[in-house]
Amino acid sequence: MSRVLQKTYDICGMLAGLLILVICVLVSAQILLNAAGRVLPGALPSTIPSYADFAGFMLAGATFLALAHTLRAGGHIRVNLVTARLPDRAQFYLEAAVLLIAAALVAFAAWFMVGLVIESIHYGDVSNGIIPVPLWIPQTITAFGMGLLGVAILHTLVDLLSVGRPVLTTPDEV
């Protein structure tokens, strides 16, 4: 099960990277169209419709899809100035408490994000841009990413309990 979860985190991390790459291509294309519009007015359209909306949706998707992968890869910023000086047993209990609190907070946020998706579907909410995008589409991706972060936190808690010592500390973090 751990390998399946890790593969899921890695796939979501790759999708997040791909979304960032698509944002770069989209913004670069918009810049090129602006430049071409000044050099050859009227030859090409001067803008990509709703490109800023699409870039924003992709940024939100990339951010939330990357959360679980980043947690499991040890990429989240942690300040261990205090915890590194505690005995291993105290670090273990503190890490377990923090993971439980984080799991509760993330579950709370994921619950309300799913509620937001349901509400957007119910009311037929769409974006305000030139191209109206049903808001449940980007909201579903962010809700999935938040839910996957919750799973990753619980996965890390299970790892902590099975190993019996802190799992989120490495010497290069201080």
KARA-V574417 format. One record per residue. OMEGA is omega in whole degrees, 0 to 359 (999 if undefined). Layout:
omega = <OMEGA & OMEGA>
This chain:
omega = <181 & 179 & 179 & 179 & 180 & 177 & 178 & 178 & 181 & 178 & 178 & 175 & 178 & 177 & 178 & 177 & 178 & 178 & 177 & 178 & 179 & 176 & 179 & 179 & 181 & 180 & 177 & 178 & 178 & 179 & 179 & 177 & 177 & 179 & 180 & 179 & 177 & 182 & 181 & 183 & 177 & 181 & 180 & 174 & 185 & 181 & 171 & 183 & 177 & 182 & 179 & 177 & 181 & 178 & 178 & 178 & 180 & 177 & 177 & 178 & 180 & 181 & 185 & 177 & 183 & 187 & 183 & 179 & 181 & 178 & 184 & 178 & 180 & 184 & 178 & 181 & 176 & 177 & 185 & 182 & 180 & 186 & 180 & 181 & 179 & 174 & 183 & 182 & 178 & 176 & 180 & 182 & 179 & 179 & 178 & 179 & 180 & 179 & 177 & 178 & 179 & 179 & 179 & 180 & 180 & 177 & 177 & 180 & 180 & 178 & 181 & 176 & 176 & 176 & 178 & 178 & 180 & 179 & 179 & 176 & 182 & 183 & 180 & 181 & 176 & 179 & 184 & 186 & 179 & 176 & 181 & 181 & 175 & 186 & 180 & 182 & 177 & 179 & 178 & 179 & 179 & 178 & 177 & 179 & 178 & 177 & 179 & 174 & 177 & 177 & 180 & 177 & 177 & 177 & 178 & 177 & 177 & 176 & 179 & 182 & 181 & 180 & 179 & 177 & 182 & 180 & 184 & 182 & 172 & 186 & 184 & 183 & 184 & 999>
